[in-house]
Amino acid sequence: FINDLKVRAGWGKTGNQLIPNVYNAYTLYAADPSNNAYDINGTGTSIVGGFDLVQFGNPQGKWETNTSTNIGIDAVLLNNKVELVVDWYNRLTSNMLTQIAIPRTAGTGTIPYTNIGSVQNRGIDLGINFRDKKGDFRYQLGMNFGHYKNEVKKLNDDPNATVFGFTTRLPAISATKAGLPIASYYGYIVDGIIKDDAEAAAAPKFGTYTRAGVFKFRDINGDGVITAADRTIMGNPHPKFTYGLNINLGYKNWDLTMFGQGVQGNQLFNYVRYWTDFNVFQGNRSKEMLYDSWRKPGDNAKLPRLNSGDATSQQVSSYFLEDGSYLRLKNIQLTYTLPSTLLKKLGMSSAQVYIQGQNVFTLTKYTGLDPDINLRRSGNDNQDTHMGIDEGAYPVAKSYLVGLRFGF
């Protein structure tokens, strides 16, 4: 039953010197005639160019420290037909490098990276492969599974300290604080659309916004009104687990290979809907805005009534959150290998014909272009606080290939 068994354990401490800005330690000034020219004598005739602050420096910045503990098992079973790999790990990153907000009165220079707090990642990775052969038929099945828990242990000496992330045209979309995963979604929670005047009268008041046909925002603190104090943690960009599947089938000269990958249990913030579902700019609108907006009492609508003066509905809220789970067939290939008798006649050592498809299909409930979004933060390198926010990332291409391989 057991052909080979190995138990592994390890502990280590490493440093990360990859500070995104190589000049992070230095406070920098630069000449800019449009912003820092000075009228020395006050007459308007003796303008002299000057320098202003373009970057705050942090000479105290140092490497991040990663402390890792892992325990693993490698096993070969059932007459070498099954291979099993299991890894449990616990990684603590201290002296994290990140950008923190500073008062605008200090200036508008680039914010430096600062060592703050620590974050822990604990998880398990599992890989299993099974291979066998029955006459001319051969097959190999493989699966991998990964689960992790991300938690910020400390930001600084203030247990309530919060780093807010992604504020492009909106209040902060994410919040990072002790006890929560990095980049937890932060905003108002929407409990549907107010269907009629009676429901509007009983709903918590959001200034003059509350009426029939608008979002019903949840009153988190129970004071009967909706204010910034009712913003709360509303979602998690981190998946519950990830997985992959490999299937290799062969019969005589034919081979079929397939590879799929999936993510389960994460949420995505569909920032594109900010532009397409509300009146925030002059441009195209979504079909949902046309067909699923509230029109009359009793409507079971998804979007508020159309109102050119509405500046509240597009606030950061759970409306923008969607299930980001998906399963994608990344690659499928059918290959035919020419028989050796024919190869000898042709004077070749090997020859194959294949048909390949990449990113053939994706199973998902996500309404955006691609649930496997690019991690990018507009105008900033600090991408951790932007995790799961879809700014309209370009989707991966679907492609089909036909090829020949020859060997002489």
C-alpha positions in Angstrom: 0.0 0.0 0.0 2.7 2.5 1.0 5.7 2.5 -1.4 7.4 5.6 0.0 6.7 8.0 2.9 8.5 11.2 3.9 7.7 13.7 6.6 9.2 17.1 6.3 9.5 20.1 8.7 11.1 23.4 8.3 11.6 26.8 9.9 13.3 29.8 8.5 13.6 33.6 8.5 14.2 35.7 5.4 14.3 39.3 4.5 12.6 41.2 1.7 14.5 44.1 0.4 12.2 44.9 -2.5 11.1 48.4 -1.4 9.0 49.5 -4.5 10.7 52.9 -4.5 14.6 52.7 -4.6 14.8 56.3 -3.5 12.4 55.7 -0.6 14.9 57.0 2.0 15.3 60.5 0.5 13.3 63.6 0.7 13.3 65.1 -2.8 12.7 68.5 -4.2 12.4 69.6 -7.9 12.0 72.7 -9.9 8.6 73.4 -11.4 8.1 76.8 -12.9 4.3 76.5 -12.9 4.1 75.8 -9.1 7.2 77.2 -7.4 8.2 80.6 -9.0 8.8 83.4 -6.5 8.4 87.2 -6.8 11.4 88.1 -4.8 10.9 91.9 -4.5 7.1 91.9 -4.7 6.9 94.0 -7.8 6.0 91.3 -10.3 9.1 92.0 -12.4 11.7 89.7 -10.7 10.2 86.2 -10.9 12.7 83.6 -9.8 12.3 79.8 -10.1 12.3 77.7 -7.0 12.0 74.2 -5.8 9.1 72.4 -4.0 8.7 69.0 -2.3 8.0 66.1 -4.6 8.7 63.1 -2.2 8.8 62.6 1.5 11.7 60.4 2.5 11.9 57.7 5.2 15.6 57.0 6.1 14.4 54.6 8.8 12.9 52.1 6.3 14.3 48.6 6.5 13.7 45.1 5.1 10.5 43.2 5.8 11.1 40.0 7.8 9.3 36.8 6.9 9.3 34.0 9.5 8.0 30.6 8.1 7.2 27.3 9.7 6.0 24.4 7.5 5.2 20.7 7.9 4.8 18.4 5.0 4.1 14.8 3.9 5.2 13.2 0.7 3.8 9.7 0.0 3.8 7.2 -2.9 1.0 4.7 -2.7 -0.6 1.7 -4.4 2.3 0.3 -6.3 3.6 3.8 -7.3 0.2 4.7 -8.9 -0.6 7.5 -6.4 1.6 10.4 -5.4 0.4 12.6 -2.5 2.0 15.9 -1.3 0.6 17.8 1.7 2.0 21.0 3.1 0.9 23.1 6.1 2.5 26.5 6.6 2.5 29.4 8.9 4.1 32.6 7.7 4.5 35.8 9.7 5.6 39.0 7.9 6.8 41.7 10.3 7.9 45.3 9.5 5.6 45.3 6.6 6.4 47.9 4.0 3.4 50.0 3.0 2.4 53.6 2.3 0.4 55.3 5.1 -1.7 58.5 4.8 -0.1 61.8 6.0 -1.8 65.1 6.5 -2.2 67.1 3.3 -0.9 70.2 5.2 2.5 68.5 5.1 2.6 68.8 1.3 1.7 66.9 -1.8 4.8 64.9 -2.3 4.9 61.1 -2.9 4.3 59.2 0.4 7.2 57.0 1.5 7.0 53.3 2.3 7.1 52.7 6.1 7.6 49.6 8.2 4.4 49.0 10.1 2.9 46.1 11.8 2.7 42.4 10.8 0.5 40.0 8.9 0.0 36.3 9.2 -0.8 33.8 6.4 -1.7 30.2 7.5 -2.8 27.5 5.1 -2.6 24.1 3.6 -1.7 22.9 0.1 -2.6 19.5 -1.2 -1.6 17.8 -4.4 -2.5 14.3 -5.6 -1.7 12.5 -8.8 -3.0 9.1 -10.0 -1.6 7.2 -13.0 -2.3 3.8 -14.5 -2.4 1.9 -17.7 -4.9 -0.7 -19.1 -3.6 -2.3 -22.3 -3.3 0.5 -24.9 -5.2 2.9 -22.7 -3.2 5.1 -20.3 -4.4 7.9 -18.0 -3.1 10.3 -15.4 -5.4 12.4 -13.1 -4.0 15.2 -11.0 -5.6 17.7 -8.6 -4.2 20.4 -6.4 -6.0 22.3 -3.6 -5.0 25.3 -1.6 -6.6 27.1 1.4 -5.2 30.0 3.4 -6.2 32.5 6.0 -4.9 36.0 5.9 -5.0 38.2 9.0 -3.4 41.5 9.9 -1.9 41.0 13.4 -0.8 44.6 14.0 -0.5 47.9 12.1 1.0 50.0 14.9 0.6 50.6 18.6 -3.0 51.8 18.1 -5.3 48.6 17.9 -7.9 50.6 15.9 -5.5 51.9 13.3 -6.8 51.5 9.8 -5.1 51.8 6.4 -7.7 52.7 3.7 -7.2 51.6 0.2 -8.2 52.7 -3.3 -9.8 56.1 -3.2 -10.0 56.9 -7.0 -13.1 59.1 -7.4 -14.7 57.3 -4.4 -14.2 57.1 -0.7 -12.0 54.2 0.4 -13.1 50.9 -1.0 -11.0 48.7 1.3 -9.8 48.9 4.9 -6.9 47.1 6.4 -6.8 46.8 10.2 -5.8 44.3 12.9 -7.9 41.2 13.1 -9.1 41.4 9.5 -7.7 40.2 6.1 -5.7 42.7 4.1 -7.9 44.9 1.9 -11.3 43.9 3.4 -14.1 45.7 1.5 -15.4 48.7 3.4 -18.6 50.7 2.7 -22.4 50.8 3.1 -24.5 47.6 3.0 -27.5 47.8 0.7 -30.6 45.9 1.7 -32.4 46.1 -1.6 -34.6 48.9 -3.1 -37.2 50.8 -1.1 -40.4 49.6 -2.9 -43.0 52.2 -1.9 -43.7 55.3 0.3 -44.6 53.2 3.3 -41.3 51.4 3.3 -39.5 54.7 2.8 -41.2 56.3 5.9 -39.9 53.4 8.0 -36.4 53.3 6.5 -33.4 55.0 8.1 -33.0 58.5 6.6 -30.0 59.3 4.5 -30.4 63.1 4.3 -32.9 64.0 1.6 -32.1 60.9 -0.4 -34.4 58.4 1.2 -37.6 57.9 -0.8 -39.4 55.1 -2.7 -37.2 53.7 -5.5 -33.7 54.2 -4.0 -31.3 52.0 -2.2 -32.1 51.0 1.4 -28.8 51.4 3.2 -28.4 49.5 6.5 -28.3 51.4 9.7 -25.3 49.8 11.3 -25.2 51.8 14.6 -29.0 51.9 14.9 -29.4 55.6 15.4 -32.1 55.9 12.7 -30.0 57.9 10.2 -27.4 56.9 7.6 -24.1 58.6 8.0 -20.4 57.8 7.3 -20.5 56.0 10.7 -22.6 53.3 9.1 -19.8 52.2 6.7 -18.6 48.8 7.8 -16.7 45.8 6.6 -18.8 44.3 3.9 -16.8 41.6 2.1 -13.6 39.7 1.6 -11.4 39.6 -1.6 -9.5 36.5 -0.4 -10.8 33.1 -1.7 -11.9 30.3 0.6 -9.8 27.9 -1.6 -8.2 27.6 -5.0 -7.9 24.4 -7.0 -6.5 22.9 -10.3 -7.3 19.8 -12.3 -5.0 18.0 -14.8 -6.3 15.2 -17.0 -4.0 13.2 -19.4 -5.6 10.5 -21.5 -3.8 8.3 -24.1 -4.8 5.6 -26.4 -2.2 4.1 -28.8 -1.0 7.1 -30.8 -3.6 9.6 -29.5 -3.2 11.8 -26.4 -5.6 14.3 -24.9 -4.5 16.7 -22.2 -6.6 19.1 -20.2 -5.8 21.7 -17.5 -8.3 23.7 -15.5 -8.0 26.1 -12.6 -10.6 27.5 -10.2 -11.1 29.9 -7.3 -14.0 29.6 -4.9 -15.5 31.9 -2.2 -13.9 35.3 -3.0 -15.7 38.5 -3.8 -14.9 41.1 -6.5 -15.7 44.8 -6.4 -17.0 45.6 -9.9 -15.8 49.2 -10.2 -16.9 49.3 -13.8 -20.6 49.4 -12.6 -19.8 52.7 -11.0 -19.5 54.1 -14.5 -22.2 52.1 -16.3 -25.0 51.9 -13.8 -25.1 55.5 -12.5 -25.0 59.1 -13.7 -21.4 59.8 -12.8 -20.2 60.9 -16.3 -21.5 61.5 -19.8 -21.1 58.1 -21.6 -22.7 54.8 -22.3 -24.9 53.0 -19.8 -25.6 49.4 -19.0 -28.7 47.5 -20.0 -29.4 46.9 -16.3 -29.7 50.7 -15.8 -32.3 50.8 -18.6 -34.3 47.7 -17.8 -33.8 47.0 -14.1 -34.2 50.5 -12.6 -37.2 51.2 -10.3 -40.2 52.8 -12.0 -43.3 52.4 -9.8 -44.3 51.2 -6.4 -43.9 47.5 -6.0 -41.2 47.0 -8.6 -38.7 44.3 -7.7 -35.8 46.4 -9.2 -32.1 46.0 -8.9 -31.2 49.7 -9.4 -32.6 52.9 -8.1 -35.0 55.2 -10.0 -33.3 57.2 -12.7 -32.4 60.6 -11.5 -29.9 62.9 -13.1 -29.3 64.7 -9.7 -28.6 61.5 -7.8 -25.2 61.7 -6.2 -25.8 59.1 -3.4 -26.6 55.8 -5.0 -23.1 55.4 -6.4 -21.5 55.5 -2.9 -19.2 52.6 -2.1 -21.6 49.8 -1.1 -22.3 46.1 -1.2 -24.1 46.7 -4.5 -20.8 46.5 -6.3 -19.7 43.2 -4.7 -20.1 40.0 -6.7 -19.2 36.4 -6.3 -15.7 36.0 -7.9 -15.7 32.2 -8.0 -14.8 30.6 -11.3 -13.6 27.5 -13.1 -11.7 28.0 -16.3 -10.5 25.4 -18.8 -7.0 26.9 -19.4 -5.7 24.5 -21.9 -6.9 21.4 -23.9 -4.8 19.7 -26.5 -5.4 16.7 -28.8 -2.2 15.2 -30.2 -1.6 12.4 -32.8 1.9 10.9 -32.9 2.8 9.3 -36.3 3.7 5.6 -36.0 7.3 4.6 -36.1 7.0 2.5 -39.3 5.8 5.6 -41.2 8.6 7.8 -39.6 11.3 5.5 -40.9 9.9 5.8 -44.4 9.9 9.6 -44.1 13.4 9.7 -42.6 12.2 11.4 -39.4 12.7 10.5 -35.7 9.4 11.9 -34.5 6.3 13.7 -35.8 3.2 15.0 -34.2 0.1 16.8 -35.2 -1.9 18.7 -32.6 -4.9 20.9 -32.0 -4.9 23.2 -29.0 -7.4 25.5 -27.3 -6.5 28.0 -24.6 -8.9 29.6 -22.2 -11.7 27.8 -23.9 -14.5 28.5 -21.4 -15.1 29.9 -18.0 -17.8 29.0 -15.6 -18.7 31.9 -13.3 -21.5 34.1 -12.0 -19.3 37.2 -12.2 -20.8 39.8 -14.6 -17.6 41.6 -15.4 -15.3 40.8 -18.4 -13.0 38.4 -16.5 -13.1 37.1 -12.9 -9.4 36.5 -13.0 -8.7 40.2 -12.8 -5.3 41.9 -13.1 -4.0 43.3 -9.9 -3.5 47.0 -10.6 -3.9 50.2 -8.6 -4.4 53.4 -10.6 -1.4 55.7 -10.1 0.1 53.7 -7.2 2.4 50.7 -6.7 0.9 49.7 -3.4 -1.3 46.9 -4.8 -2.2 44.9 -1.7 -4.9 47.4 -0.7 -6.4 47.1 -4.2 -6.9 43.3 -4.2 -10.1 42.2 -5.9 -11.1 45.6 -7.4 -12.0 45.3 -11.1 -11.3 48.6 -13.0 -12.2 47.0 -16.3 -9.2 44.7 -16.6 -8.6 43.4 -20.1 -9.7 39.7 -20.2 -7.5 36.9 -21.2 -7.7 35.9 -24.9 -9.3 32.7 -26.1 -7.2 31.1 -28.8 -7.1 28.0 -31.0 -4.0 26.6 -32.5 -3.1 23.8 -35.0 0.5 22.7 -35.1 3.0 20.3 -36.4 6.2 19.0 -34.6 9.0 17.2 -36.5 12.2 15.7 -35.3 15.1 14.4 -37.5 
